[in-house]
């Protein structure tokens, strides 16, 4: 192993292109198990690097860049995202509002916690759930608290009589139901996230539920831009999207307008909407850390022309929010 490492260093030092790859691998703590693993990842990284350069030279409404997923091809990334396969739920709320703000960003109201990282665990649903709970809790109490995803992963689990599947996926509405039945949720501080390696832990019952964190009910939003924008104007909203596309994988900035499907496989949080350089967008908080996207966020195109009215990446199909 020592010889393997030294040989790679010498090769990389001799080639500036390989130096870039080696720097990327070091930055994201990529561990190579063998020569084959190294060169396989290198080839995928080169392919993605070429794709990034090509797309960025087309001067689209968005740019791509390297992140922790640059060593994955389409099949690798699809397998990573599809840990979170989500099912469709039926919307019941349609907006009757005649006026909504032109733009919203709940970060400006201290209602959004810092970007988190789910790691290798298929727990996006829990981060989407806590994000919407954190938002309405901050709006109603004036206190921004980070809630525990780990409690949902461990305890809202079919192994313990819950509704979801820990690191193998879940649904935000199921999690809302569990929080309601449980009488609330603990803070991140008292029940920290440790499932980044992909393991579900034993349910802990010693943490204290935060006062006023019990969900009284939850609302499923109808599949229209008007209904979703009206909901976002009230509070951050949990949504599901299809995220297994290359442009989503390598997204860096701008408004993502490329085709990305409607097979829902990833739970995220929409915290606002607006317009950038003539492109309407939804502002979405992801749970892949700040090294992905625009410091952990993505702007998804907004309007009736995406996926026959189902929204960019299916953003309109499974939106919901909790009521305290």
DRENKOLLO-70716 format. One record per residue (C-alpha): x, y, z; residue number from 1; residue in three letters. Coordinates in steps of 0.02 Angstrom, whole numbers, padded with zeros to 5 digits. Each point is the difference from the previous one (the first is absolute). Layout:
<recs>
[[X, Y, Z], NUM, 'ala']
...
</recs>
This chain:
<recs>
[[00000, 00000, 00000], 1, 'unk']
[[00143, 00118, 00037], 2, 'unk']
[[00077, -00035, -00172], 3, 'unk']
[[-00170, 00029, -00082], 4, 'unk']
[[-00019, 00169, 00085], 5, 'unk']
[[00176, 00058, -00045], 6, 'unk']
[[-00020, -00055, -00180], 7, 'unk']
[[-00162, 00099, -00016], 8, 'unk']
[[00081, 00155, 00073], 9, 'unk']
[[00144, -00010, -00123], 10, 'unk']
[[-00118, -00023, -00148], 11, 'unk']
[[-00111, 00143, 00057], 12, 'unk']
[[00147, 00116, 00025], 13, 'unk']
[[00051, -00033, -00180], 14, 'unk']
[[-00168, 00047, -00073], 15, 'unk']
[[-00097, 00160, 00045], 16, 'unk']
[[-00165, -00081, -00049], 17, 'unk']
[[00029, -00143, 00121], 18, 'unk']
[[00051, 00127, 00131], 19, 'unk']
[[-00176, 00073, -00011], 20, 'unk']
[[-00075, -00171, 00027], 21, 'unk']
[[00117, -00037, 00145], 22, 'unk']
[[-00043, 00167, 00081], 23, 'unk']
[[-00186, -00038, -00021], 24, 'unk']
[[00022, -00172, 00079], 25, 'unk']
[[00095, 00074, 00146], 26, 'unk']
[[-00127, 00139, 00025], 27, 'unk']
[[-00145, -00122, 00011], 28, 'unk']
[[00096, -00135, 00095], 29, 'unk']
[[-00022, -00131, -00136], 30, 'unk']
[[00077, -00166, 00051], 31, 'unk']
[[00057, -00113, -00142], 32, 'unk']
[[-00002, -00186, 00036], 33, 'unk']
[[00107, -00053, -00148], 34, 'unk']
[[00083, 00056, -00161], 35, 'unk']
[[-00158, -00047, -00095], 36, 'unk']
[[-00107, 00105, 00115], 37, 'unk']
[[00116, 00149, -00022], 38, 'unk']
[[00003, -00006, -00190], 39, 'unk']
[[-00186, -00038, -00013], 40, 'unk']
[[-00039, 00153, 00106], 41, 'unk']
[[00126, 00103, -00099], 42, 'unk']
[[-00086, -00042, -00164], 43, 'unk']
[[-00170, 00047, 00069], 44, 'unk']
[[00073, 00162, 00068], 45, 'unk']
[[00075, 00041, -00171], 46, 'unk']
[[-00167, -00034, -00086], 47, 'unk']
[[-00088, 00114, 00123], 48, 'unk']
[[00134, 00133, -00019], 49, 'unk']
[[-00024, 00000, -00188], 50, 'unk']
[[-00189, 00009, 00022], 51, 'unk']
[[00016, 00146, 00121], 52, 'unk']
[[00110, 00095, -00124], 53, 'unk']
[[-00121, -00033, -00144], 54, 'unk']
[[-00156, 00055, 00093], 55, 'unk']
[[00082, 00155, 00072], 56, 'unk']
[[00059, 00052, -00173], 57, 'unk']
[[-00181, 00000, -00059], 58, 'unk']
[[-00040, 00149, 00115], 59, 'unk']
[[-00159, -00074, 00070], 60, 'unk']
[[-00099, 00073, 00146], 61, 'unk']
[[00104, -00108, 00118], 62, 'unk']
[[00178, -00062, 00021], 63, 'unk']
[[00071, -00168, 00051], 64, 'unk']
[[00153, -00038, 00106], 65, 'unk']
[[00093, -00134, 00094], 66, 'unk']
[[-00063, -00064, 00167], 67, 'unk']
[[00002, -00161, 00102], 68, 'unk']
[[-00095, -00091, -00138], 69, 'unk']
[[00123, 00038, -00141], 70, 'unk']
[[00071, -00176, 00009], 71, 'unk']
[[-00169, -00079, -00037], 72, 'unk']
[[-00078, -00042, -00168], 73, 'unk']
[[-00187, 00002, -00032], 74, 'unk']
[[-00027, -00175, 00070], 75, 'unk']
[[00101, 00035, 00158], 76, 'unk']
[[-00094, 00161, 00036], 77, 'unk']
[[-00169, -00075, -00039], 78, 'unk']
[[00035, -00141, 00123], 79, 'unk']
[[00049, 00128, 00133], 80, 'unk']
[[-00156, 00106, -00023], 81, 'unk']
[[-00121, -00145, -00022], 82, 'unk']
[[00032, -00057, 00178], 83, 'unk']
[[-00135, 00128, 00034], 84, 'unk']
[[-00137, -00059, -00120], 85, 'unk']
[[-00156, 00098, 00044], 86, 'unk']
[[-00181, -00039, -00036], 87, 'unk']
[[-00129, 00122, -00062], 88, 'unk']
[[-00122, 00074, 00126], 89, 'unk']
[[-00166, 00081, -00045], 90, 'unk']
[[-00006, 00191, 00013], 91, 'unk']
[[-00149, 00076, 00088], 92, 'unk']
[[00040, 00185, 00018], 93, 'unk']
[[-00031, 00126, -00140], 94, 'unk']
[[00032, 00185, 00024], 95, 'unk']
[[-00139, 00129, -00012], 96, 'unk']
[[00119, 00144, 00031], 97, 'unk']
[[-00004, 00141, -00127], 98, 'unk']
[[00167, 00078, 00052], 99, 'unk']
[[00167, -00076, 00046], 100, 'unk']
[[00171, 00084, 00017], 101, 'unk']
[[00111, 00014, -00154], 102, 'unk']
[[00141, -00086, 00093], 103, 'unk']
[[00030, -00093, 00164], 104, 'unk']
[[00159, -00058, 00087], 105, 'unk']
[[-00027, -00066, 00177], 106, 'unk']
[[00185, 00014, 00038], 107, 'unk']
[[-00028, 00187, 00013], 108, 'unk']
[[-00121, -00031, 00144], 109, 'unk']
[[00117, -00113, 00099], 110, 'unk']
[[-00113, -00149, -00032], 111, 'unk']
[[00122, -00118, -00087], 112, 'unk']
[[00139, -00097, 00087], 113, 'unk']
[[00172, -00024, -00082], 114, 'unk']
[[00014, -00129, -00139], 115, 'unk']
[[00020, -00177, 00067], 116, 'unk']
[[00073, -00159, -00076], 117, 'unk']
[[-00091, -00167, -00001], 118, 'unk']
[[00158, -00093, -00055], 119, 'unk']
[[-00022, -00176, -00068], 120, 'unk']
[[-00166, -00026, 00091], 121, 'unk']
[[-00160, 00009, -00104], 122, 'unk']
[[-00076, 00117, 00129], 123, 'unk']
[[-00043, 00150, -00109], 124, 'unk']
[[-00180, -00016, 00057], 125, 'unk']
[[00051, 00035, 00181], 126, 'unk']
[[00097, 00157, -00048], 127, 'unk']
[[-00145, 00064, -00103], 128, 'unk']
[[-00115, -00032, 00148], 129, 'unk']
[[00108, 00087, 00129], 130, 'unk']
[[00029, 00145, -00119], 131, 'unk']
[[-00185, 00041, -00015], 132, 'unk']
[[-00023, -00026, 00188], 133, 'unk']
[[00148, 00114, 00037], 134, 'unk']
[[-00076, 00133, -00112], 135, 'unk']
[[-00174, 00008, 00076], 136, 'unk']
[[00072, -00019, 00176], 137, 'unk']
[[00112, 00152, -00028], 138, 'unk']
[[-00142, 00100, -00076], 139, 'unk']
[[-00117, -00035, 00146], 140, 'unk']
[[00123, 00005, 00146], 141, 'unk']
[[00135, 00118, -00063], 142, 'unk']
[[00131, -00134, 00039], 143, 'unk']
[[00097, -00091, -00135], 144, 'unk']
[[00034, -00177, 00062], 145, 'unk']
[[00080, -00145, -00094], 146, 'unk']
[[-00109, -00154, 00021], 147, 'unk']
[[00062, -00180, 00005], 148, 'unk']
[[00003, -00098, -00162], 149, 'unk']
[[00079, -00145, 00094], 150, 'unk']
[[-00152, -00018, 00111], 151, 'unk']
[[-00108, -00021, -00155], 152, 'unk']
[[00122, -00121, -00082], 153, 'unk']
[[00011, -00107, 00157], 154, 'unk']
[[-00174, 00012, 00075], 155, 'unk']
[[-00119, 00036, -00145], 156, 'unk']
[[00054, -00167, -00068], 157, 'unk']
[[-00104, -00154, -00040], 158, 'unk']
[[00121, -00100, 00109], 159, 'unk']
[[-00065, 00098, 00150], 160, 'unk']
[[-00182, 00018, -00050], 161, 'unk']
[[00028, 00158, -00103], 162, 'unk']
[[-00050, 00043, -00177], 163, 'unk']
[[00165, 00019, -00094], 164, 'unk']
[[00157, -00098, -00045], 165, 'unk']
[[00147, 00092, 00077], 166, 'unk']
[[00146, 00007, -00121], 167, 'unk']
[[-00103, -00090, -00132], 168, 'unk']
[[-00123, 00141, -00029], 169, 'unk']
[[-00161, 00073, 00065], 170, 'unk']
[[-00137, 00129, -00026], 171, 'unk']
[[-00016, 00171, 00076], 172, 'unk']
[[-00186, -00021, 00034], 173, 'unk']
[[00037, -00161, 00093], 174, 'unk']
[[00128, 00092, 00105], 175, 'unk']
[[-00123, 00140, 00037], 176, 'unk']
[[-00122, -00132, 00061], 177, 'unk']
[[00132, -00079, 00111], 178, 'unk']
[[00049, 00167, 00078], 179, 'unk']
[[-00184, 00032, 00035], 180, 'unk']
[[-00022, -00169, 00085], 181, 'unk']
[[00165, 00019, 00094], 182, 'unk']
[[-00049, 00168, 00072], 183, 'unk']
[[00143, 00094, -00082], 184, 'unk']
[[00183, -00017, -00048], 185, 'unk']
[[00167, 00019, 00088], 186, 'unk']
[[00134, 00124, -00049], 187, 'unk']
[[00152, -00042, -00106], 188, 'unk']
[[00108, 00046, 00149], 189, 'unk']
[[-00081, -00129, 00113], 190, 'unk']
[[-00015, -00136, -00134], 191, 'unk']
[[00138, 00033, -00130], 192, 'unk']
[[00012, -00074, -00173], 193, 'unk']
[[00120, -00149, -00010], 194, 'unk']
[[-00071, -00102, -00145], 195, 'unk']
[[00107, 00079, -00136], 196, 'unk']
[[00084, -00167, -00034], 197, 'unk']
[[-00168, -00077, -00044], 198, 'unk']
[[-00040, -00090, 00163], 199, 'unk']
[[-00160, 00017, 00101], 200, 'unk']
[[00023, 00003, 00188], 201, 'unk']
[[-00107, -00058, 00146], 202, 'unk']
[[-00141, 00118, 00047], 203, 'unk']
[[00047, 00109, 00149], 204, 'unk']
[[-00135, 00059, 00119], 205, 'unk']
[[00101, 00106, 00121], 206, 'unk']
[[-00002, 00168, -00090], 207, 'unk']
[[-00129, 00132, 00044], 208, 'unk']
[[-00129, 00050, -00130], 209, 'unk']
[[00005, 00185, -00040], 210, 'unk']
[[-00150, 00096, 00066], 211, 'unk']
[[-00123, 00048, -00137], 212, 'unk']
[[00079, -00121, -00125], 213, 'unk']
[[-00151, -00115, -00009], 214, 'unk']
[[-00077, 00004, -00173], 215, 'unk']
[[-00189, 00024, 00010], 216, 'unk']
[[-00030, -00044, -00183], 217, 'unk']
[[00080, 00016, -00171], 218, 'unk']
[[-00055, 00063, -00170], 219, 'unk']
[[00031, -00077, -00171], 220, 'unk']
[[00011, 00138, -00131], 221, 'unk']
[[-00088, -00013, -00168], 222, 'unk']
[[00109, -00022, -00154], 223, 'unk']
[[00003, 00179, -00062], 224, 'unk']
[[00126, 00142, 00007], 225, 'unk']
[[-00129, 00115, 00079], 226, 'unk']
[[-00038, -00121, 00142], 227, 'unk']
[[00184, -00036, 00034], 228, 'unk']
[[00051, 00183, -00005], 229, 'unk']
[[-00142, 00044, 00118], 230, 'unk']
[[00058, -00135, 00120], 231, 'unk']
[[00182, 00057, -00011], 232, 'unk']
[[-00054, 00178, 00039], 233, 'unk']
[[-00063, -00068, 00167], 234, 'unk']
[[00145, -00116, 00046], 235, 'unk']
[[00136, -00115, -00071], 236, 'unk']
[[-00078, -00152, -00085], 237, 'unk']
[[00056, -00182, -00015], 238, 'unk']
[[00005, -00062, -00179], 239, 'unk']
[[00054, -00152, -00100], 240, 'unk']
[[00091, 00008, -00167], 241, 'unk']
[[00091, -00108, -00125], 242, 'unk']
[[00184, 00033, 00034], 243, 'unk']
[[00092, -00139, -00094], 244, 'unk']
[[00046, 00104, -00154], 245, 'unk']
[[00178, 00051, -00044], 246, 'unk']
[[-00035, 00187, -00003], 247, 'unk']
[[-00074, -00015, 00175], 248, 'unk']
[[00147, -00106, 00055], 249, 'unk']
[[00128, 00130, -00055], 250, 'unk']
[[-00104, 00159, 00025], 251, 'unk']
[[00097, 00151, 00063], 252, 'unk']
[[-00099, 00161, -00027], 253, 'unk']
[[-00140, 00085, -00096], 254, 'unk']
[[-00174, -00062, -00042], 255, 'unk']
[[-00008, -00183, -00051], 256, 'unk']
[[-00113, -00011, -00153], 257, 'unk']
[[00057, -00163, -00081], 258, 'unk']
[[-00116, -00152, -00006], 259, 'unk']
[[00005, -00099, 00162], 260, 'unk']
[[-00156, -00109, 00004], 261, 'unk']
[[-00137, -00031, 00127], 262, 'unk']
[[00045, -00169, 00077], 263, 'unk']
[[00011, 00062, 00179], 264, 'unk']
[[00154, -00066, 00089], 265, 'unk']
[[00063, 00138, 00115], 266, 'unk']
[[-00075, 00102, 00141], 267, 'unk']
[[00057, 00181, 00019], 268, 'unk']
[[-00063, 00167, 00068], 269, 'unk']
[[-00060, 00148, -00102], 270, 'unk']
[[00034, 00161, 00096], 271, 'unk']
[[-00044, 00132, -00128], 272, 'unk']
[[-00026, 00053, -00179], 273, 'unk']
[[00047, 00145, -00112], 274, 'unk']
[[00068, 00051, -00170], 275, 'unk']
[[00182, 00005, -00059], 276, 'unk']
[[00052, 00070, -00169], 277, 'unk']
[[-00176, -00023, -00065], 278, 'unk']
[[-00017, -00180, 00062], 279, 'unk']
[[-00131, -00036, 00133], 280, 'unk']
[[00060, -00124, 00131], 281, 'unk']
[[-00033, -00093, 00162], 282, 'unk']
[[00138, 00012, 00131], 283, 'unk']
[[00035, -00174, 00069], 284, 'unk']
[[00106, -00054, 00149], 285, 'unk']
[[00082, -00170, -00025], 286, 'unk']
[[00079, -00116, 00130], 287, 'unk']
[[00163, -00042, -00088], 288, 'unk']
[[00110, 00125, 00092], 289, 'unk']
[[00066, 00169, -00058], 290, 'unk']
[[00124, -00073, -00125], 291, 'unk']
[[-00144, -00046, -00115], 292, 'unk']
[[-00093, 00130, -00103], 293, 'unk']
[[-00004, 00183, 00049], 294, 'unk']
[[00059, -00021, 00180], 295, 'unk']
[[-00124, -00144, 00018], 296, 'unk']
[[-00145, 00084, -00093], 297, 'unk']
[[-00072, -00013, -00174], 298, 'unk']
[[-00117, 00110, -00101], 299, 'unk']
[[-00125, -00105, -00099], 300, 'unk']
[[-00093, 00076, -00146], 301, 'unk']
[[-00178, 00055, 00039], 302, 'unk']
[[-00149, 00012, -00117], 303, 'unk']
[[-00134, -00098, -00095], 304, 'unk']
[[00115, -00062, -00139], 305, 'unk']
[[00094, -00128, 00105], 306, 'unk']
[[-00055, -00182, -00017], 307, 'unk']
[[-00178, 00038, -00058], 308, 'unk']
[[-00038, 00104, 00154], 309, 'unk']
[[00077, -00120, 00126], 310, 'unk']
[[00144, 00119, 00033], 311, 'unk']
[[00187, -00007, -00027], 312, 'unk']
[[00061, -00170, 00064], 313, 'unk']
[[-00180, -00034, 00057], 314, 'unk']
[[00009, 00135, 00135], 315, 'unk']
[[-00189, 00025, 00001], 316, 'unk']
[[-00049, -00182, 00026], 317, 'unk']
[[00033, -00030, 00184], 318, 'unk']
[[00009, 00162, 00098], 319, 'unk']
[[-00056, 00005, 00182], 320, 'unk']
[[00027, 00097, 00160], 321, 'unk']
[[-00036, -00024, 00186], 322, 'unk']
[[-00122, 00099, 00105], 323, 'unk']
[[00048, 00033, 00182], 324, 'unk']
</recs>
